[in-house]
Amino acid sequence: MEISFANKKLAKLLNDEKETLKKYGSDNGRRILMRLSQIAAAANLQELAALPQIRLHQLVANRDEQLSIDVKHPYRLIITAHHEEMPRKEDGGLDWLRITSVLILEITDTH
């Protein structure tokens, strides 16, 4: 899957292993980098969601159309589809099978 970043600062941080480990610590940093590798290796969101440790789920309310991926408590990787037109099912929900490009928005605690 193709990965883009919400801004240059986040791209620089997450594309530099040393900086990621420095900011998030060894354990969380390695898990974040592992999640990025898993996202890149997946063909689409549906394939990514099949990995049990990912716990991919869609958020609601003011985070509608955003998805959360577990890293390690309390961190979550927040992503959204990065397509010109949002891939949707007939019922209006996101079509995870057709989402092949994501935008990393942030790493945060959503709770």
C-alpha positions in Angstrom: 0.0 0.0 0.0 1.2 3.5 -0.7 1.9 5.7 2.4 1.9 9.5 2.6 2.2 11.7 5.6 0.1 14.7 6.8 3.1 17.0 6.9 6.8 17.1 6.3 7.7 17.0 10.0 5.8 13.7 10.5 7.3 12.3 7.3 10.8 13.2 8.4 10.2 11.7 11.9 8.7 8.4 10.7 11.2 7.9 7.8 14.1 8.1 10.2 14.4 5.1 12.4 16.8 6.8 14.8 14.5 9.8 15.3 11.4 7.6 15.7 13.1 5.6 18.4 14.3 8.8 20.1 10.9 10.4 20.2 8.8 7.3 21.1 11.3 5.1 23.0 12.8 1.8 21.9 9.7 -0.4 22.3 7.0 2.0 21.0 9.3 3.3 18.2 10.0 -0.3 16.9 6.3 -1.0 17.0 5.5 2.1 15.0 8.1 1.2 12.4 6.7 -2.3 12.3 3.2 -1.0 11.7 4.5 1.2 8.9 6.1 -1.9 7.3 2.9 -3.9 7.6 0.9 -1.1 6.0 3.4 -0.9 3.1 3.3 -4.6 2.6 -0.5 -4.9 2.5 -2.3 -4.6 -0.8 -5.2 -2.8 0.7 -6.9 -2.0 4.1 -8.9 -5.2 4.1 -5.7 -7.2 3.9 -4.1 -5.1 6.7 -7.2 -5.5 8.9 -6.8 -9.3 8.7 -3.7 -9.1 10.9 -5.1 -9.6 14.5 -2.5 -7.5 16.2 -3.4 -4.4 14.1 -6.9 -3.9 15.5 -7.8 -1.6 12.7 -11.1 0.2 13.3 -12.9 3.2 11.9 -13.3 6.2 14.3 -16.5 8.2 14.7 -17.8 11.7 15.4 -15.2 14.4 14.6 -12.8 11.7 13.4 -15.2 10.2 10.8 -13.4 8.6 7.9 -10.3 8.2 10.0 -9.0 4.8 11.1 -7.0 3.8 14.1 -4.3 1.1 14.2 -3.0 -0.2 17.6 0.7 0.4 18.3 1.1 -0.1 22.0 -1.0 1.5 24.7 -1.6 4.4 24.7 -0.4 5.0 21.1 -2.5 4.7 18.0 -1.5 5.3 14.4 -4.3 7.5 12.9 -4.7 7.1 9.1 -7.2 8.0 6.4 -7.7 6.9 2.8 -5.5 8.9 0.5 -7.5 8.8 -2.8 -8.9 11.6 -4.9 -12.4 10.2 -4.2 -13.1 8.3 -1.0 -13.7 4.6 -1.9 -17.2 3.7 -0.6 -19.5 0.8 -0.6 -23.1 1.1 -1.7 -24.3 1.6 1.9 -21.9 4.6 2.2 -19.3 2.9 4.4 -15.6 2.9 3.5 -14.6 0.2 1.0 -11.5 -1.2 2.7 -10.8 -3.5 -0.3 -10.4 -0.5 -2.6 -8.3 1.6 -0.2 -4.8 1.1 -1.5 -3.2 4.4 -0.4 -3.3 5.9 3.1 -2.3 9.2 4.7 -0.7 9.0 8.1 -2.3 11.8 10.1 -0.7 11.4 13.5 0.4 9.1 16.4 -1.7 9.8 19.4 -3.8 8.5 22.3 -7.4 8.7 21.1 -8.9 7.7 24.5 
